[in-house]
């Protein structure tokens, strides 16, 4: 069993003893027991969605060994959590942290720890490494501050076999894709991710994805998808949600609509229809979920936001060549204008980075830059594309849809964020998601209860990804624990300064060791790369 991996003989003996002692109610004060760390007097949110209760938590080695009234236990270190909340370490089911974990200057993952994140699921949106064994070795070249669970990325698998071709695979090519997915799952991946909105994933038909999802299902994997359309680009957001349901049903595995949203004015208000589709599927016995970041703006590139997928066939050089072809360019401009309208106009696209020599555009909207240059917005966008492109923040959602989707019991919390060094952040969600959800949507707006919010960050993603020993405060679980001050929990990252760290985490325990102690980073990095078993 996965949760038994790494437990020493002495730890097993301790757990057996504690299992016997747990039959006594209350825990007998006559039996002296010792642990490495006891967190006392905290308001425990155990990850199940239950309301908080007072309980002590004992940690020995890398495991939680007792929960309850632990007056009879002693410890090398005791933390008094009076007035504070104690919860499982947060699990981010959609993270782009892989590059940051590989770099020694960011492998400490402090921007994640500051939010209470102790586990990230990487290679989302169909992108990332195909060779997961090599990726694992790269990540572990340096100590890492959080745990990482890997997904097999469909888009990268497709590109490895078909390049940027817009066609169905031959039987032999599909077999090659199956083999790559199987190899990834055998190397411990937790499932298959897709980015059917992006090229080359967008060139795949649903049946191709189903075939590959069946391979992941053989290993009890999960399917997560940046859906084919979050607006009305192609099949429409409802049709795209239906596609995830189809893959989950026909592939025989859980499906996740990742960073779920209704993108752009044309589909504002569609959140309720998304809810009805997922509720109906679940009523039919299809295991479907969603994850979400608590912002009204998404982050992408000028290419992802505006360039149609037909223009990307063959890759970046082919796109640039089409810009020099009058007929292709005219068609491209027409389609880009339509896509800009879908996004709500040029004043809703904020540049987060720039081509070399164009740094003055950062922090300004496409409308502002076009006005300064005396150019049309699409002409400006094409000029920037021709110079290498740029990332954008796209303000394309409304609060009503965000809250409707957030309230659902099947919605997990995710960052969709990168692990960046100071000055490198591109969207506040990377550093602010968990603090923002608690501060804005629990404390200030009351959109969800604190226990539901914590469940969406802990027990729910652990259940979805079959992480049986995480996401809960109970004996035998991995000792990933957060202790936070609800009055101080908040996000500080903004759209103009997205790299600022969140606040309010007083203690963060990763694998039984304190990564944050009294609000300060300890520099102790005990994360690892998880293996699906």
C-alpha positions in Angstrom: 0.0 0.0 0.0 1.2 3.5 -0.8 0.8 4.8 2.7 3.0 2.1 4.1 6.0 3.1 1.9 8.9 4.4 3.8 7.6 3.4 7.3 10.3 1.9 9.5 9.8 -1.2 11.6 9.9 1.0 14.7 7.2 3.3 13.2 5.0 0.3 12.4 5.4 -0.9 16.0 4.4 2.6 17.3 1.4 2.7 15.0 0.3 -0.8 16.1 0.6 0.3 19.7 -1.4 3.5 19.0 -4.0 1.5 17.2 -4.5 -0.5 20.3 -4.5 2.6 22.5 -7.1 4.2 20.3 -9.6 1.6 21.5 -9.4 3.3 24.9 -11.6 6.3 25.3 -10.3 8.7 26.3 -6.6 7.9 25.7 -5.3 6.5 28.9 -3.2 9.1 30.7 -1.4 6.3 32.7 0.5 5.1 29.6 3.4 7.4 28.9 4.1 7.9 25.2 6.6 10.0 23.3 6.6 11.7 20.0 8.8 14.1 18.0 6.2 16.9 17.9 2.9 17.5 19.5 0.6 20.4 18.4 -1.7 21.1 21.3 -4.9 23.1 21.8 -5.6 23.9 18.1 -8.9 24.0 16.3 -8.6 20.9 14.2 -10.0 20.9 10.6 -9.3 17.3 9.7 -9.7 17.6 5.9 -13.1 15.7 5.8 -15.2 18.9 5.6 -16.3 18.5 9.2 -16.4 21.6 11.4 -13.4 22.3 13.5 -12.9 20.6 16.9 -10.3 20.9 19.6 -7.7 18.1 19.4 -4.0 17.6 19.8 -1.9 16.1 17.0 1.2 14.0 17.7 3.8 13.5 15.0 6.7 10.9 15.1 9.0 10.6 12.2 7.1 11.3 9.0 3.7 10.2 10.3 0.9 11.4 12.4 0.6 8.9 15.2 -2.2 10.2 17.4 -5.0 12.7 17.4 -7.3 13.6 20.3 -6.8 14.4 24.0 -3.1 13.6 24.4 -2.4 14.7 27.9 -0.4 11.5 28.5 2.0 12.0 25.7 5.3 13.8 25.8 7.3 15.2 22.9 10.7 16.6 22.0 8.9 19.7 20.8 5.5 21.0 21.7 3.6 23.7 19.8 0.8 25.6 21.6 -1.8 26.3 18.8 -4.3 28.1 21.1 -6.4 30.3 18.9 -5.0 28.8 15.7 -6.4 26.3 13.2 -4.7 23.0 12.4 -5.3 21.3 9.0 -3.7 18.9 6.6 -1.1 20.3 4.3 -2.7 21.8 1.2 -2.6 19.8 -2.1 -2.5 21.7 -5.3 -4.1 19.5 -8.0 -3.0 21.8 -10.9 0.5 23.2 -10.7 3.1 24.4 -13.2 5.8 24.2 -10.5 8.0 21.6 -12.2 10.4 24.1 -13.7 10.8 25.9 -10.3 11.4 22.6 -8.5 14.2 21.7 -10.8 16.0 25.1 -10.3 18.2 25.1 -7.2 17.3 28.8 -6.5 13.5 28.0 -6.2 13.4 24.3 -5.3 12.7 25.4 -1.7 9.2 26.2 -2.9 8.8 28.9 -0.3 6.0 30.7 -2.3 4.0 27.5 -2.1 4.8 26.8 1.6 3.8 30.4 2.5 0.3 29.4 1.3 0.3 26.1 3.2 0.8 24.0 0.0 2.8 20.8 0.8 2.0 18.7 -2.3 1.7 19.8 -6.0 0.4 17.8 -9.0 2.5 18.8 -12.0 2.5 18.4 -15.8 -1.0 19.7 -16.2 -2.8 21.0 -19.4 -1.2 18.2 -21.5 2.3 19.8 -21.1 5.5 18.8 -19.4 7.9 15.9 -19.6 7.2 12.7 -21.4 10.2 10.9 -19.7 8.9 11.0 -16.1 11.9 9.0 -14.8 14.2 11.7 -16.0 12.0 14.4 -14.7 12.0 12.8 -11.3 15.8 12.6 -11.3 16.0 16.3 -12.3 13.7 17.4 -9.6 15.5 15.4 -6.9 19.0 16.7 -7.9 18.3 19.4 -5.2 16.3 19.2 -1.9 12.7 20.3 -2.6 10.4 22.0 -0.2 7.1 20.2 -1.2 6.0 16.9 -2.6 5.4 16.5 -6.3 3.0 14.1 -8.0 3.5 13.6 -11.8 1.0 13.4 -14.6 1.5 12.0 -18.1 0.9 15.0 -20.5 -1.1 14.1 -23.6 0.0 17.1 -25.6 3.7 16.2 -25.1 3.0 12.6 -25.9 1.2 13.6 -29.1 4.0 16.0 -30.1 6.6 13.3 -29.5 4.8 11.0 -32.0 3.1 13.4 -34.4 4.8 16.7 -34.0 2.5 19.6 -34.7 0.4 17.7 -37.3 -3.3 18.3 -37.4 -4.5 14.8 -38.1 -5.5 11.6 -36.5 -2.7 9.1 -35.6 -2.2 6.0 -37.6 -2.8 2.7 -35.7 1.0 2.4 -35.3 1.3 6.0 -34.0 -1.6 5.4 -31.6 0.2 2.3 -30.3 3.3 4.5 -29.8 1.3 7.0 -27.8 -0.2 4.2 -25.8 3.3 2.9 -25.0 4.4 6.3 -23.8 1.4 6.7 -21.5 1.9 3.2 -20.2 5.5 3.9 -19.5 4.6 7.0 -17.6 2.0 5.3 -15.5 4.4 2.4 -14.7 6.9 5.1 -13.6 4.4 6.2 -11.0 2.3 8.9 -12.6 -1.0 9.7 -11.0 -2.9 10.0 -14.3 -3.2 11.6 -17.7 -3.5 15.4 -18.4 -4.7 17.0 -21.6 -4.8 20.6 -22.9 -7.4 20.2 -25.7 -7.6 24.0 -26.1 -3.9 24.3 -27.0 -2.0 22.9 -30.0 -1.1 20.1 -30.5 -3.7 18.7 -28.1 -6.5 20.5 -29.9 -5.7 18.4 -33.0 -6.8 15.3 -31.2 -10.3 13.8 -31.5 -12.1 12.7 -28.4 -11.6 9.0 -29.2 -7.8 9.4 -29.2 -8.0 10.8 -25.7 -10.4 8.0 -24.6 -8.0 5.3 -25.9 -5.1 6.8 -23.9 -7.2 7.4 -20.8 -8.0 3.7 -20.8 -4.3 3.0 -20.3 -4.2 5.4 -17.4 -7.3 3.7 -16.0 -5.5 0.4 -15.9 -3.3 1.9 -13.2 -6.1 3.6 -11.3 -5.1 7.0 -12.7 -7.1 10.2 -13.1 -7.8 12.3 -16.2 -7.5 16.0 -15.9 -8.2 18.4 -18.8 -7.8 22.1 -19.8 -11.0 21.6 -21.7 -11.2 22.2 -25.5 -13.2 25.4 -25.1 -13.9 27.6 -22.1 -15.9 30.1 -24.2 -17.3 29.6 -27.7 -14.1 29.2 -29.7 -15.1 25.8 -31.1 -17.4 23.3 -29.4 -18.4 25.7 -26.6 -17.8 25.5 -22.9 -20.7 23.1 -22.3 -19.6 20.9 -25.2 -16.1 20.8 -23.7 -17.3 19.8 -20.3 -19.4 17.1 -21.9 -16.2 15.9 -23.6 -14.5 15.4 -20.2 -17.5 13.5 -19.0 -17.3 11.3 -22.1 -13.6 10.6 -21.5 -14.3 9.7 -17.9 -17.2 7.5 -18.8 -15.6 5.7 -21.7 -12.1 5.7 -20.3 -13.3 4.3 -17.0 -11.5 6.7 -14.7 -12.2 10.0 -12.8 -12.3 13.1 -14.9 -11.4 16.6 -13.8 -12.5 19.9 -15.5 -9.4 21.8 -14.6 -9.4 25.6 -13.7 -13.1 25.5 -14.5 -14.5 28.8 -15.7 -16.9 30.6 -18.1 -14.5 32.7 -20.1 -15.7 35.9 -21.8 -18.9 37.9 -22.0 -20.5 35.5 -24.5 -20.7 32.7 -21.9 -21.0 34.7 -18.6 -23.7 33.0 -16.6 -23.0 29.5 -18.0 -21.6 28.4 -14.7 -25.0 27.0 -13.7 -25.1 24.9 -16.8 -21.7 23.5 -16.1 -22.9 22.6 -12.6 -25.9 20.9 -14.0 -23.8 18.9 -16.4 -21.4 17.7 -13.8 -24.2 16.9 -11.3 -26.1 14.9 -13.9 -23.0 12.9 -14.8 -22.3 12.1 -11.1 -25.9 11.1 -10.7 -25.3 8.6 -13.5 -22.3 7.2 -11.7 -19.6 9.0 -13.7 -16.8 10.3 -11.4 -16.3 13.9 -12.4 -14.8 16.8 -10.6 -13.4 20.3 -11.2 -10.6 22.5 -9.8 -10.6 26.3 -9.7 -8.4 29.3 -8.8 -10.2 32.1 -7.0 -9.6 35.0 -9.5 -11.6 36.7 -12.3 -8.6 36.7 -14.7 -6.7 33.9 -16.3 -3.2 33.8 -17.5 -2.0 32.7 -21.0 0.0 33.9 -23.9 -1.0 36.2 -26.7 -0.9 33.1 -28.9 -3.1 31.1 -26.7 -5.6 33.9 -26.3 -5.9 35.1 -29.9 -4.2 32.9 -32.5 -6.5 30.2 -34.0 -5.2 26.7 -33.9 -5.1 26.3 -37.7 -2.4 29.0 -37.8 -0.2 27.0 -35.4 -0.1 23.8 -37.4 3.6 23.0 -37.9 4.8 25.1 -35.0 6.1 28.6 -34.4 8.1 28.9 -37.7 5.0 27.9 -39.7 3.0 30.6 -37.9 5.6 33.3 -38.7 5.6 32.1 -42.3 1.8 32.5 -42.5 2.2 36.1 -41.4 4.0 36.8 -44.6 1.3 35.2 -46.8 -1.4 37.8 -47.7 -4.3 35.4 -47.8 -3.3 33.6 -44.6 -2.6 36.8 -42.8 -6.0 38.3 -43.8 -7.7 35.1 -42.5 -5.6 35.2 -39.3 -6.5 38.8 -38.6 -10.2 38.1 -39.0 -10.0 35.1 -36.7 -7.9 37.1 -34.1 -10.5 39.9 -34.1 -13.2 37.4 -33.3 -11.1 35.8 -30.5 -10.4 39.3 -29.1 -14.1 39.9 -28.9 -14.6 36.6 -27.1 -12.1 37.8 -24.5 -14.0 41.0 -24.0 -11.8 43.4 -26.0 -8.2 44.8 -25.9 -8.6 46.6 -22.6 -9.0 43.2 -20.9 -5.6 41.8 -21.9 -2.7 42.9 -19.7 0.8 42.1 -20.8 2.8 40.2 -18.1 6.0 39.9 -20.1 7.4 40.9 -23.5 9.7 40.2 -26.3 13.3 41.4 -25.8 13.4 45.1 -26.2 9.7 45.6 -25.7 9.7 45.7 -21.8 7.7 49.0 -21.8 4.5 47.0 -22.6 4.7 45.0 -19.3 1.9 45.9 -17.0 -0.1 47.7 -19.7 -3.1 46.5 -21.7 -3.2 45.7 -25.4 -5.5 48.7 -25.8 -3.0 51.0 -24.2 -0.1 49.7 -26.2 -2.0 50.0 -29.5 -3.1 53.5 -28.6 0.5 54.6 -27.9 1.7 53.1 -31.2 -1.2 54.6 -33.2 -2.1 51.1 -34.4 -5.0 48.8 -34.4 -5.1 46.3 -31.5 -4.8 43.2 -33.8 -2.0 44.8 -35.8 -0.2 45.5 -32.5 -0.8 41.9 -31.3 0.6 40.5 -34.6 3.6 42.8 -34.4 4.3 41.4 -30.9 3.8 37.9 -32.1 6.3 38.4 -34.9 8.9 39.5 -32.3 8.4 36.4 -30.2 5.1 36.8 -28.5 4.2 37.7 -24.9 2.3 36.5 -21.9 -1.0 38.1 -20.9 -3.4 38.3 -18.0 -6.9 38.0 -19.4 -9.7 39.6 -17.4 -12.5 37.4 -18.7 -14.6 36.1 -15.7 -17.3 37.5 -13.5 -17.7 37.0 -9.7 -21.1 35.3 -10.0 -19.6 32.5 -12.0 -16.5 32.2 -9.8 -18.7 31.8 -6.7 -21.2 29.4 -8.3 -18.5 27.0 -9.3 -16.6 27.4 -6.0 -19.6 26.3 -3.9 -19.8 22.9 -5.5 -18.7 20.0 -3.3 -16.8 18.5 -6.2 -14.6 21.6 -6.8 -11.0 21.5 -5.6 -8.8 24.6 -5.1 -5.8 24.9 -7.4 -3.3 27.6 -8.3 -2.5 26.8 -12.0 0.6 28.7 -11.0 4.3 28.7 -11.6 7.0 28.4 -8.9 8.9 31.7 -9.6 11.7 33.7 -8.0 11.0 37.2 -6.8 10.3 39.4 -9.7 9.4 36.5 -12.0 5.8 35.9 -11.2 3.3 36.4 -14.0 -0.1 35.9 -12.2 -1.0 36.4 -8.5 -2.6 33.0 -8.4 0.9 31.3 -8.2 1.6 32.9 -4.8 -1.8 34.0 -3.6 -4.5 31.4 -4.4 -5.0 29.7 -1.0 -4.6 32.8 1.1 -7.0 34.7 -1.2 -9.7 31.9 -1.1 -9.6 31.9 2.7 -9.5 35.7 3.1 -11.9 36.8 0.4 -14.3 33.9 -0.1 -14.5 32.5 3.5 -13.8 35.4 5.8 -15.0 38.4 3.8 -17.7 37.1 1.5 -18.8 33.9 3.2 -19.1 32.2 -0.2 -18.0 28.9 1.4 -17.4 27.8 5.0 -13.9 27.4 6.3 -14.3 23.7 6.6 -15.5 23.4 3.0 -12.6 25.5 1.8 -10.1 23.4 3.7 -11.7 20.2 2.4 -11.3 21.6 -1.2 -7.6 22.0 -0.5 -6.9 18.7 1.3 -9.3 15.8 1.6 -11.0 16.3 -1.7 -7.8 16.4 -3.9 -6.3 13.5 -1.9 -9.5 11.5 -2.6 -9.6 12.4 -6.3 -5.9 11.5 -6.9 -6.1 8.4 -4.7 -3.5 9.8 -2.2 -4.7 7.5 0.6 -2.1 8.8 3.1 -2.5 12.5 2.6 -5.2 15.2 2.9 -6.3 14.1 6.4 -5.3 14.5 10.0 -5.5 11.0 11.4 -3.1 8.4 12.7 -1.0 6.8 10.0 -1.3 9.8 7.6 1.8 11.5 6.3 2.8 14.3 8.6 2.1 17.2 6.3 0.3 19.7 8.6 -0.4 23.4 8.5 -1.2 25.7 11.5 -2.6 29.1 10.6 -3.9 32.3 12.1 -7.3 32.9 10.4 -7.1 36.6 11.3 -3.9 37.0 9.4 -4.3 34.6 6.5 -4.3 36.7 3.3 -2.8 37.0 -0.2 -0.4 39.8 -1.0 0.3 39.0 -4.6 -1.3 41.4 -7.1 -1.5 41.6 -10.9 1.3 44.1 -11.0 3.4 42.5 -8.2 2.5 38.8 -8.4 5.6 37.5 -6.6 4.7 38.7 -3.1 4.2 35.9 -0.6 1.0 35.0 1.2 0.8 35.5 5.0 -0.8 33.7 8.0 0.9 30.3 8.0 2.4 30.1 11.5 3.7 26.5 11.2 4.0 24.3 8.2 5.2 20.7 8.6 6.4 18.6 5.6 7.2 15.0 6.1 7.3 15.5 9.9 9.7 18.4 9.7 9.0 22.1 10.2 9.4 24.1 7.0 7.8 27.2 8.6 8.4 27.7 12.3 6.7 30.6 14.0 6.0 32.3 10.7 9.7 32.0 9.5 11.1 29.6 6.9 13.5 27.1 8.4 15.3 26.2 5.2 14.5 22.5 5.9 13.4 20.9 2.6 11.9 17.4 3.0 9.7 17.1 0.0 9.9 14.2 -2.4 8.5 13.0 -5.7 5.5 10.8 -5.0 5.0 7.5 -6.8 1.5 6.1 -7.6 1.2 2.6 -6.4 
